[in-house]
Amino acid sequence: MEKSHTLTGMEIGETAVVKRLTIHGAMRRRLLDLGLCEGAEVKCIGRSPLGDPSAYLICGAVIAIRAADSCGVIVRRI
């Protein structure tokens, strides 16, 4: 069985597929609107100098997401 990870745990340059979102409310809606839905491919492309937020390539757009929000996105590394 594959181990689940979160966006927060991704290394720079690593690609993953979204398995599910565990976050709720307005932030869940925002992440879904940005394309972070089940089956979406996401790549970590960088981090700010202090480590938060991180930048992700999602559906052709670069999006910065804080660790507090990205820990609610469960992914499968590829």
C-alpha positions in Angstrom: 0.0 0.0 0.0 1.3 3.5 -0.9 2.1 5.9 1.8 0.2 9.2 1.7 2.0 12.5 2.0 0.9 16.2 2.1 2.0 19.1 -0.1 3.9 20.4 2.8 6.2 17.4 2.8 7.1 17.7 -0.9 10.7 18.4 -1.9 11.5 21.1 -4.5 11.3 19.6 -8.0 9.1 16.7 -6.8 5.8 15.9 -8.6 2.7 14.4 -7.0 -1.0 13.6 -7.7 -3.7 14.9 -5.4 -5.5 12.1 -3.6 -7.9 14.2 -1.4 -8.4 17.4 0.5 -8.9 17.3 4.3 -9.2 21.0 4.7 -12.7 22.6 4.9 -14.4 25.9 4.5 -13.4 28.8 2.3 -9.8 27.6 1.9 -11.1 24.2 0.5 -13.1 26.1 -2.0 -10.1 28.3 -3.0 -7.9 25.3 -3.5 -10.5 23.5 -5.6 -10.9 26.6 -7.7 -7.1 26.7 -8.2 -7.3 23.1 -9.6 -6.2 21.1 -6.6 -8.8 18.4 -7.0 -8.5 14.6 -6.9 -6.2 13.4 -9.7 -4.6 16.8 -10.4 -0.8 16.8 -10.9 1.1 19.3 -8.8 4.9 20.1 -8.7 6.7 21.9 -5.9 8.9 24.5 -7.7 10.2 26.6 -4.8 10.0 27.9 -1.3 10.3 31.4 0.2 13.6 32.2 2.0 12.1 31.4 5.4 10.4 28.2 4.1 6.8 29.3 4.0 4.9 29.7 1.7 5.9 27.2 -1.0 5.3 27.6 -4.8 3.5 24.9 -6.7 2.8 24.4 -10.4 -0.8 23.5 -10.7 -2.7 23.3 -14.0 -0.1 25.5 -15.7 -0.1 28.3 -13.0 2.3 28.9 -10.2 0.5 29.2 -6.9 2.0 30.1 -3.5 0.4 28.2 -0.6 1.1 28.4 3.1 2.1 25.3 5.0 -0.9 25.7 7.2 -3.1 25.2 4.2 -1.0 22.8 2.1 -0.9 20.3 5.0 -4.6 19.6 4.3 -3.8 18.3 0.7 -3.0 14.6 0.6 -0.9 13.6 -2.3 0.7 10.5 -3.9 4.3 11.1 -5.0 5.1 10.1 -8.6 
